[in-house]
Amino acid sequence: MSVESLWFDSSRCFVDNEWIAPVNHQYLELYNPSDGSVLCQIARGDSDDVDIAVESASRALNGIWGRTSALERGRILHRMGELVLEKTEQLARIESLDVGKPLTQARADAVALARYLEFYGGAVDKIHGQTIPYLDGYTVYTLREPHGIAGHIIPWNYPMQIIGRSVGAALAMGNVSVLKPAEEACLTALAFADIARQAGLPPGVLNVIPGLGAEAGAALASHPSVNHLSFTGSVGVGKLIQASAADNIVPVTLELGGKSPQLVFADADIDAALPFLVNAGIQNAGQTCSASSRILVHRSVYEQVVDKMAARYTSLRVGPALDDLDVGPLISARQRAIVQSFMDKGDDLTVAARAQVNDQLPGNGFYVSPVLFSDVSANHPLAHEEIFGPVQVIMPFDNDDEAIAIANGTRYGLVASLWTQNGARQMRLARRLRSGQVFINNYGAGGGVELPFGGSGHSGHGREKGFEALYGFSTLKTVAAKHD
């Protein structure tokens, strides 16, 4: 697929179920990470476009969407999911061209987007309030109501998945949404908007404003009519989003960075663990908030794990996204420079293995060679700073307490994994790990749209996925009726 064959206008904003030119008639170039070529132009929306989108959302909230039953909202979400599945291959190829991820990974993202819509479509009419025993002569009950206008600022690494878990949950609870996708990769966000229109989502319920974060993103985050903000991205930008939300006293869900560890104990099934140890670090070229960039291994099996991981690294295939190999390019030249600067900090470390990048790859593509560093100390920058690239470090430990100290020794707390057959250790250490998700003898549980996701510390706060996301996109009202 080439961008010429897109069924929507990639150079426009999506407002009120219409494709409209940005108010300032300015545009940005979108690049193909695999070869550095220009894919197309996108709108450079700004505060004027955000104002128009928020006005459209407000009309829908106070009009047709505000009167739409939970049952009908669920049916629309189901239809959206069905259309996503019908367009899985198209969406996957768009995402591969736009983000640089291998086709297999992009297909999985499209299927996950459909699954989010299916899940929230089925859950929406099952969110109940409570009746509360109270004083004689009173009947007290609670209601779950939408916040109103939800602002979503999403990153470039997993547009489809994050749209599903954020916008899908917001719409299910009766909110209306204004979405600002990342300027580096926004095509599937625009495609999704058109799919939503085709599925019968009323005008104004979902609006998409592409543009720069400092312009469109900042305008959305600070808009006085926005009632809830969700942001996935860097810690630095997350702080700015939270500050903007604080000015307007608006709740915010932040999913930020990670430095997620996998802990491998002496009794682990190493062969079963091996694919997870490597794949969780190099998926999407390591550009994943929940990437497993730290591997902690009991000293008695340390050399064995290093050797097995090194062998797997040397077999990795790196290439253009549409070639569907193990690792694609990074998103941009800027991101490649950032990752390379981290790799340079490892000059004093032992390189256990480095994947080979084919000399025949497009010269202007944003490729780096995945690297595995061993014998890394816990205070080394590569052991506690988020890299957001295909770089992993292996560190030995001698006992459970040391393993937990190393695992909890960063400012992040998003995901962690334990590999051990000892049931008591599994339960004990799962409680001690400072992490929003803990996986035992697996990593990621296949994505799990039903599983609440979010972090602590600099990984953010609030929860996405599952029923917790629906609670987060709603506010609780207490009604106390005196009838005597």
C-alpha positions in Angstrom: 0.0 0.0 0.0 1.2 3.5 -0.8 -0.2 6.6 0.8 -1.9 7.4 -2.5 -4.3 4.6 -1.9 -5.5 5.8 1.5 -9.3 6.0 1.7 -9.2 9.2 3.8 -7.6 12.6 3.5 -4.4 12.5 5.5 -3.7 16.2 5.1 -6.9 17.3 7.0 -8.3 17.4 10.5 -11.4 15.3 11.4 -14.1 17.4 13.0 -17.9 16.8 13.2 -17.4 13.7 11.0 -16.0 15.9 8.2 -12.5 16.3 6.8 -11.5 20.0 7.1 -8.4 21.9 6.3 -6.4 23.3 9.3 -7.4 26.9 10.0 -3.9 28.2 9.4 -3.4 26.1 6.2 0.0 24.9 7.4 1.2 21.3 7.1 3.9 18.9 8.3 5.8 16.2 6.4 5.4 12.6 7.6 8.4 10.4 7.0 8.8 6.7 6.3 11.2 5.4 8.9 12.3 2.5 6.7 13.9 4.7 4.1 13.6 8.3 5.2 11.3 9.3 2.4 8.4 11.6 2.7 5.1 9.6 3.1 2.7 12.5 2.9 1.7 15.8 4.4 -0.5 16.1 7.5 -2.3 19.0 9.0 -0.4 21.2 11.4 -3.3 22.0 13.7 -3.1 24.6 16.4 -5.2 26.2 19.1 -7.8 27.4 16.6 -8.4 23.9 15.3 -8.6 22.6 18.9 -11.2 25.2 19.7 -13.3 24.1 16.8 -12.9 20.4 17.8 -13.9 21.1 21.4 -16.9 23.1 20.2 -18.0 20.2 18.1 -17.5 17.7 21.0 -19.5 20.0 23.3 -22.5 20.0 20.8 -22.4 16.2 20.6 -22.2 15.8 24.4 -25.1 18.1 25.0 -27.0 16.7 22.1 -27.3 13.3 20.5 -24.4 11.5 22.3 -25.6 12.7 25.7 -29.0 11.0 24.9 -27.5 7.8 23.5 -28.1 4.8 25.8 -25.3 2.5 27.0 -26.8 -0.3 24.9 -26.5 1.8 21.7 -23.0 3.0 22.6 -22.0 -0.6 22.9 -23.5 -1.5 19.6 -21.6 1.3 17.8 -18.3 0.2 19.5 -19.0 -3.3 18.3 -19.5 -2.1 14.7 -16.3 -0.1 14.9 -14.5 -3.2 16.0 -15.9 -5.2 13.2 -14.8 -2.6 10.6 -11.3 -2.6 12.1 -11.1 -6.3 11.7 -12.3 -6.0 8.1 -9.5 -3.5 7.5 -6.8 -5.2 9.5 -4.4 -5.7 6.6 -4.8 -2.1 5.4 -4.4 -0.7 8.9 -1.3 -2.9 9.5 0.4 -1.7 6.3 -0.4 1.9 7.1 1.1 1.5 10.6 4.2 -0.3 9.2 4.8 2.5 6.8 4.1 5.2 9.4 5.8 3.8 12.5 8.4 1.4 11.0 7.2 -1.7 12.9 7.2 -5.1 11.2 3.9 -6.1 9.6 3.3 -9.0 12.1 3.5 -6.6 15.0 1.3 -4.0 13.2 -1.3 -6.7 12.5 -1.4 -7.6 16.2 -2.0 -3.9 17.0 -5.0 -3.7 14.6 -6.5 -6.9 16.1 -5.9 -5.5 19.6 -7.7 -2.3 18.6 -10.7 -4.3 17.6 -10.5 -6.3 20.8 -10.6 -3.1 22.9 -13.7 -2.0 21.0 -15.3 -5.4 21.5 -14.5 -5.5 25.2 -15.7 -2.0 26.0 -18.7 -2.4 23.7 -19.7 -5.5 25.8 -18.9 -3.9 29.2 -20.5 -0.5 28.8 -24.0 -1.6 30.0 -22.5 -3.5 32.9 -21.2 -0.6 34.9 -23.5 -0.3 37.8 -24.0 2.1 40.7 -24.7 1.0 44.3 -27.4 1.4 46.9 -26.1 2.4 50.2 -27.8 1.5 53.5 -28.3 4.8 55.4 -30.5 6.6 57.9 -34.2 5.6 58.2 -36.2 7.6 55.7 -33.5 7.9 53.1 -32.7 6.0 49.9 -29.1 6.6 48.8 -27.6 5.4 45.5 -24.6 6.2 43.3 -24.4 6.8 39.5 -21.4 6.5 37.2 -21.5 9.5 34.8 -19.1 10.6 32.0 -16.6 13.4 32.7 -17.7 15.2 29.5 -15.1 16.2 27.0 -12.0 13.9 27.1 -8.7 15.0 25.6 -6.4 12.3 24.4 -2.7 12.9 23.6 -1.1 9.8 22.3 2.4 8.8 21.2 3.8 7.5 17.9 4.8 4.0 19.0 1.5 2.2 19.4 -1.2 4.5 18.0 -3.9 1.8 17.4 -3.5 0.1 20.7 -3.5 3.3 22.7 -6.5 4.7 20.8 -8.3 1.5 21.7 -7.6 1.5 25.4 -8.1 5.3 25.8 -10.7 6.6 23.3 -12.6 3.3 23.3 -13.0 3.4 27.1 -13.9 7.1 27.0 -16.6 6.7 24.4 -18.0 3.6 26.2 -18.7 5.7 29.3 -20.5 8.4 27.3 -17.7 10.9 27.0 -16.9 12.7 23.8 -13.3 12.9 22.6 -10.7 15.2 21.0 -7.6 13.2 20.0 -4.2 14.7 19.3 -2.0 12.0 17.7 1.8 12.3 17.5 3.1 14.3 14.6 5.6 11.5 13.8 2.8 8.9 13.2 -0.8 9.8 12.9 -2.2 7.9 9.9 -4.0 5.1 11.7 -5.6 7.7 14.1 -7.1 9.4 11.1 -8.1 6.1 9.6 -9.8 5.1 12.9 -11.8 8.4 12.8 -13.2 7.5 9.4 -13.9 4.0 10.6 -15.8 5.4 13.5 -17.9 7.6 11.1 -18.7 4.6 8.9 -19.8 2.6 12.0 -22.4 5.3 12.9 -20.6 7.3 15.5 -22.5 10.6 15.5 -20.8 13.9 14.4 -18.6 15.5 17.1 -18.2 12.5 19.3 -14.7 11.9 18.0 -12.5 14.6 16.6 -8.8 14.3 15.5 -6.4 17.2 15.3 -2.9 16.4 14.1 -0.1 18.8 14.8 2.9 19.6 16.9 2.8 18.8 20.6 3.9 22.3 21.6 1.0 23.7 19.5 -2.1 21.4 19.2 -1.1 19.2 22.1 -0.5 22.1 24.5 -3.8 23.8 23.4 -5.8 20.6 24.1 -4.1 20.1 27.5 -4.8 23.6 28.7 -8.3 24.0 27.1 -10.7 25.2 29.8 -13.6 23.2 28.4 -11.8 19.8 28.5 -12.9 17.7 31.5 -10.4 14.9 31.5 -7.0 14.3 30.0 -5.2 11.1 29.2 -1.6 11.2 28.0 0.9 8.5 27.1 4.5 9.6 26.4 7.6 10.9 28.1 8.0 11.9 31.7 9.0 15.5 30.7 5.9 16.1 28.6 3.7 14.2 31.2 4.8 16.8 33.8 3.6 19.6 31.5 0.3 17.9 30.9 -0.3 17.5 34.6 0.6 21.1 35.2 -1.9 22.2 32.6 -4.6 19.9 34.0 -3.9 21.3 37.5 -4.6 24.9 36.3 -8.1 23.8 35.2 -8.6 21.3 38.1 -9.0 18.5 35.6 -8.3 14.8 36.4 -5.5 13.2 34.3 -4.4 9.7 33.5 -0.6 9.5 32.8 1.2 6.4 31.3 4.8 7.5 31.0 8.1 5.7 30.9 9.4 2.4 32.2 12.6 0.5 33.0 10.9 -2.9 33.4 12.8 -5.8 34.9 12.5 -9.6 34.4 13.9 -11.6 37.3 15.2 -15.1 36.5 15.8 -17.4 39.4 17.9 -20.6 39.6 14.8 -22.8 39.3 13.4 -21.0 36.2 12.6 -22.8 33.0 15.2 -20.9 31.0 14.2 -22.2 27.6 10.6 -21.2 28.2 11.7 -17.8 29.4 14.2 -17.1 26.6 11.7 -15.8 23.9 10.1 -13.5 26.5 13.5 -12.2 27.8 14.5 -11.1 24.3 11.3 -10.3 22.5 10.0 -8.0 25.3 13.1 -5.9 24.8 13.3 -5.7 21.0 9.6 -5.5 20.1 8.9 -2.4 18.1 12.7 -1.8 18.1 12.5 -1.4 21.9 10.2 1.7 21.5 7.7 0.4 24.1 7.0 1.9 27.5 6.7 -1.6 29.0 9.8 -2.9 27.2 11.9 -5.3 29.4 15.2 -3.5 29.2 16.7 -5.1 32.4 17.3 -8.8 32.8 18.2 -9.8 36.4 19.6 -13.3 36.7 20.6 -15.4 39.7 24.3 -15.8 39.6 24.1 -19.6 39.5 22.5 -19.5 36.0 23.8 -16.2 34.9 26.3 -17.4 32.3 23.8 -19.8 30.9 21.2 -17.1 30.4 23.8 -14.7 28.9 24.9 -17.3 26.4 21.4 -18.2 25.3 20.3 -14.6 25.0 23.4 -13.8 23.0 22.8 -16.6 20.6 19.2 -15.3 20.0 20.5 -11.8 19.5 22.9 -12.8 16.8 20.1 -14.4 14.9 17.9 -11.3 14.9 17.0 -9.9 11.5 16.8 -6.1 11.0 15.1 -4.5 8.0 12.3 -2.4 6.5 9.0 -2.7 8.1 7.2 -4.2 5.2 9.9 -7.0 5.0 8.3 -8.2 8.3 11.6 -9.2 10.0 12.3 -9.2 13.8 13.3 -5.6 14.2 12.4 -2.6 12.1 13.8 1.0 12.1 13.4 3.5 14.8 10.7 6.2 14.3 13.0 9.1 13.3 16.6 10.3 12.9 16.1 12.2 16.2 15.2 9.0 18.1 18.1 7.1 16.4 20.5 9.8 17.7 19.1 9.5 21.2 19.4 5.7 21.3 22.9 5.9 19.8 23.9 8.3 22.5 22.8 5.7 25.1 24.7 3.0 23.3 27.8 5.2 23.5 27.4 5.2 27.3 28.0 1.5 27.1 31.6 1.8 25.8 32.9 0.7 29.2 30.6 -2.4 29.3 30.8 -5.9 28.0 28.9 -6.4 24.7 27.4 -9.9 25.1 25.9 -9.7 21.6 25.0 -7.3 18.8 22.6 -8.0 16.0 23.9 -7.4 12.5 22.3 -4.7 10.4 22.5 -5.6 6.7 24.7 -3.2 4.7 22.1 -3.3 1.9 19.4 -1.6 3.9 18.1 1.8 2.7 20.8 4.3 3.6 18.3 6.9 4.8 16.4 4.5 7.1 16.6 5.0 10.8 18.2 1.7 11.8 20.3 0.7 14.8 21.8 -2.6 15.7 20.1 -4.2 18.8 22.7 -4.7 21.5 22.9 -6.8 24.7 25.2 -5.6 27.5 26.2 -8.0 30.3 27.8 -7.5 33.7 26.1 -4.2 34.2 26.1 -2.6 37.6 22.8 -1.3 39.0 24.1 2.3 39.2 25.1 2.5 35.5 23.0 4.9 33.4 21.9 2.0 31.1 20.5 0.2 34.1 18.2 3.0 35.3 17.5 5.4 32.4 14.8 4.7 29.8 16.5 4.2 26.4 13.4 3.6 24.2 15.4 1.5 21.8 16.6 -2.1 21.3 19.1 -2.1 24.1 19.0 -4.6 27.1 21.3 -5.1 30.1 21.9 -8.2 32.1 22.7 -8.0 35.8 23.5 -10.8 38.3 22.0 -11.1 41.8 22.7 -13.5 44.7 19.5 -13.6 46.6 15.9 -12.5 46.7 16.5 -9.4 48.6 19.2 -8.2 46.2 17.0 -9.0 43.3 14.1 -6.9 44.7 16.5 -4.0 45.6 17.8 -3.9 42.0 14.4 -4.3 40.4 12.9 -1.5 42.6 16.0 0.7 42.2 14.8 3.0 39.4 12.3 5.9 39.4 9.9 3.8 37.3 7.4 1.1 38.2 5.4 -0.1 35.2 5.9 -3.8 34.5 7.9 -6.6 36.0 8.2 -10.4 35.6 9.3 -13.3 37.8 10.6 -16.6 36.4 10.6 -19.2 39.1 8.8 -22.5 39.9 8.7 -21.7 43.6 5.1 -20.8 44.4 6.0 -19.2 47.8 8.6 -17.0 46.1 6.1 -16.0 43.4 3.6 -14.7 45.8 6.1 -13.1 48.2 8.1 -11.2 45.6 5.1 -10.2 43.5 4.0 -8.2 46.5 7.4 -6.7 47.0 7.9 -5.5 43.4 7.0 -1.8 42.9 5.2 -2.2 39.6 1.7 -1.7 38.2 1.8 -5.2 36.6 3.7 -8.3 37.7 3.8 -11.4 35.4 4.8 -14.8 36.7 6.5 -17.2 34.2 5.4 -15.0 31.3 5.7 -11.4 30.2 2.7 -9.3 29.0 0.1 -12.1 29.1 -0.6 -11.6 25.4 -1.5 -8.0 25.8 -4.6 -8.6 27.8 -7.1 -5.8 27.2 -9.0 -7.0 30.3 -5.9 -6.4 32.5 -5.6 -3.0 34.3 -2.4 -1.3 33.1 -0.5 1.6 34.6 2.4 2.5 36.8 3.8 4.1 39.9 6.5 6.7 40.3 7.7 8.2 37.1 5.7 5.6 35.2 2.6 7.7 35.9 -0.7 7.2 37.6 -4.2 6.1 36.8 -5.1 2.8 35.1 -6.1 1.9 31.5 -7.5 -1.3 30.2 -10.2 -3.5 31.8 -13.0 -2.2 33.9 -10.6 0.1 35.7 -10.4 2.2 32.6 -14.1 2.6 32.5 -14.2 3.8 36.1 -11.4 6.2 35.3 -13.4 7.7 32.4 -16.4 8.3 34.7 -17.2 10.3 37.8 -19.2 9.0 40.7 -22.4 10.9 41.8 -24.1 10.2 45.1 -27.9 10.7 45.3 -29.6 10.9 48.7 -33.4 10.9 48.6 -35.3 11.8 51.8 -38.8 10.4 51.5 -40.2 10.7 55.1 
